[in-house]
Amino acid sequence: MKIGVYICECGINISSTVDVSKVAKKIGKLSGVAVSRNYKYMCSDPGQEMIKKDITALGLDRVVVASCSPRMHEPTFRNTVEEAGLNPYCFEMANIREHCSWIHHDREKATQKAYELVSGSVARAMGLEPLDRKEVGVTPAAMVVGGGIAGIQAALSIADEGFKVYLVEKEPTIGGRMAQLDKTFPTLDCSACILTPKMVDVSRHPNIELLAYSEVTEISGYIGNFTVKVNKKPRYVDEEKCIGCGVCAEHCRLKGTVPNEFDMNKGKRGAIYAPFPQSVPLKYTIDPEKCLMLTRGKCGKEPRCVENCPRDAIDFKQKESIVELNVGTIVVATGFDLFDLSVKPEYGYGKYDNVITGLEFERIVSASGPTGGKVRLNGKYPKNVVFIQCVGSRDRKGPGNEYCSRVCCMYTAKQAHLVREKLPDSHITVYYTDVRAFGKGFEEFYNRIKKEGVTYRRRELDDAIEVFQKDEKTYVKAKGYKDAEADLVVLAVGLVPKSGSKELAHVLNIQNSGDGFYLEAHPKLRPVDTMTDGLFLAGCCQSPKDIPDTVSQANAAASRASIPLARGKVEINPATSVVDEDLCVGCRTCEKICSYSALEYDEERGIMKANEVLCKGCGSCTAACPSGAISLRHYRDTGVMYQLEALLREGGTE
Ligand SMILES: Cc1cc2nc3c(=O)[nH]c(=O)nc-3n(C[C@H](O)[C@H](O)[C@H](O)COP(=O)(O)OP(=O)(O)OC[C@H]3O[C@@H](n4cnc5c(N)ncnc54)[C@H](O)[C@@H]3O)c2cc1C
């Protein structure tokens, strides 16, 4: 065996603590080492050229590079050796930067440790076997889960690239929270006016198939070839026949009695409804928990919806159905919920009917909302309006969240402006902790709102704030200020992960971060990828963000999701598990342990088989197998034992 060893100085990152030339010289004396060199930047072009030249000139059959973390440059060096004709899996890397030079100060000891690490890698290299890179075909279609602005944008972008997209939305319509907003900061565009054309584009796009009122229940497969089961809930209205005329809703016996979720329960609908007039798809839905026919089996003599529907579309016998989809990549865009105010009784929400959330305010101030856009409460126009920011966010003591929800400062400024516009004589006060006006045009917008006669009162983050009533009047108490009388209190409630996001993470095999939002693969370098190949994130499901950032992220996720679809094939990691059929007793222990469903039981032969495409090479099954029948290619016992022996020998512990 002829091994080439290359020790990187990494500028002074390694060489300031490790005597690299001494390590190179000592390593050069080990058996099997044909050449051992050190160089300033091994990852640079000249560094890589040096390795390639040696492979050709000296006929090297294994290469070891000692430098930084393999996460950084393992792919770089694998490509280097492959370009020189060596199998890329005959390459091994020792991390003498993060594992040595960066964490030690004693030059002599660090040099000895670097030598031991490199000698371990040299020993392991002797046990490496060549592996073939494998490719699998890709289904040229994508699924987008969640039809808010993030999902809508991602679906349109992928579809515009020419790929089929299935857009799965759990509510009866797409649109998400943006559809509920009145105007949008900082430009004050009408939210519906900029959103609804995109919703229509979705419904008309030849490449998009919309599955509304549906939820993903199961996913199997791997990047390029996912099989997804989607549960389509019954609307009790035949979607093919319904033309969205609304005659059914007009005649519903419960018209105007059921709280309308779209209006944050501030308005009423009937038991058959469309969430809002521009719903997409504009198909009516029967609420199974309210409809008299579905709850009691009787609605007068004859249900009026049935009597009056011009298309005979009502179907009380409709059942849920399972749709199976085959897709190559998936974008998750399931959005956010609002912080649960029941754990913060000091704000009086739910106790006083003049204390509302920012999202409820959006519906009240909207021309399409329950008051037709009039900021009126119990028939009266408020004179004193108080906004309180950071409700449930930036809460170091709990029970709120420590993170900043990023949109509340600006949506409060916007809402203060809307109050000023509609009620010019009102007194508007905002209690804030800091104003975070970080986006394009935000600071200018905030300054403009202050000039409109809005009083901003700063309070310390940890200082208590309370809403209370005395003599039938409502007040806001904050340290350092006289109690402020308020006819209306609007709470800038923070954003939290969507309910059910943990369960969905489990179905999709993605992770939640500490704050509960979905975890990206790398916060800086892979911000829209997940740790599961082929799944990408867009919008507020990843973290709170405003519409411009949501749209940018959706386009980024769409672009990432389109790459495998455009290539038509994906490379799979060949370092996968392999079952020794002679040793396997078919106990199925590995099957339960595998997180990727990569081990299948062969009923006929009574043994396990590993699926190379599903296997991610995590090694859990190899550790769990009681018969020692499973091994992991590239991490076979022989190589690992060689490495351990060398480490113990060179470390003087043998
Ligand atoms: C009060 C308030 C005012 C705001 N004002 C502004 C503003 O003026 N300007 C601005 O830029 N931003 C504003 N924002 C922020 C804005 O609402 C968000 O940036 C935007 O809604 C994020 O879109 P999204 O698609 O990520 O999430 P969402 O709008 O939450 O959409 C997510 C969608 O996914 C669906 N879904 C969830 N779970 C599933 C599932 N399991 N299966 C299928 N579908 C699912 C949901 O039903 C929903 O349709 C405001 C936010 C609030 C709370």
The ligand as an ORCA input file, in Angstrom:
! r2SCAN-3c Opt
* xyz 0 1
  C     -50.984     40.693     13.473
  C     -49.976     40.492     12.392
  C     -49.770     41.475     11.451
  C     -48.790     41.317     10.466
  N     -48.575     42.328      9.573
  C     -47.601     42.208      8.649
  C     -47.338     43.280      7.733
  O     -47.994     44.306      7.759
  N     -46.298     43.125      6.848
  C     -45.530     42.008      6.818
  O     -44.588     41.933      6.027
  N     -45.798     40.955      7.647
  C     -46.813     41.032      8.556
  N     -47.078     39.982      9.389
  C     -46.315     38.718      9.212
  C     -46.988     37.818      8.134
  O     -48.248     37.453      8.621
  C     -46.116     36.591      7.870
  O     -44.868     37.026      7.372
  C     -46.712     35.640      6.813
  O     -48.055     35.364      7.085
  C     -45.918     34.329      6.803
  O     -46.452     33.471      5.837
  P     -46.309     31.878      5.916
  O     -46.809     31.364      4.637
  O     -44.953     31.514      6.354
  O     -47.272     31.424      7.123
  P     -48.868     31.449      7.263
  O     -49.413     32.723      6.783
  O     -49.117     31.065      8.690
  O     -49.366     30.279      6.305
  C     -49.165     28.926      6.624
  C     -50.189     28.078      5.879
  O     -49.895     26.694      6.102
  C     -51.106     25.999      6.413
  N     -50.773     24.824      7.227
  C     -50.347     24.792      8.510
  N     -50.126     23.524      8.892
  C     -50.406     22.725      7.826
  C     -50.354     21.328      7.596
  N     -49.975     20.493      8.553
  N     -50.713     20.859      6.389
  C     -51.110     21.711      5.407
  N     -51.185     23.053      5.579
  C     -50.821     23.558      6.759
  C     -51.915     27.035      7.181
  O     -53.287     26.693      7.198
  C     -51.611     28.297      6.373
  O     -52.462     28.422      5.265
  C     -48.043     40.119     10.403
  C     -48.273     39.099     11.346
  C     -49.226     39.283     12.334
  C     -49.453     38.206     13.350
*
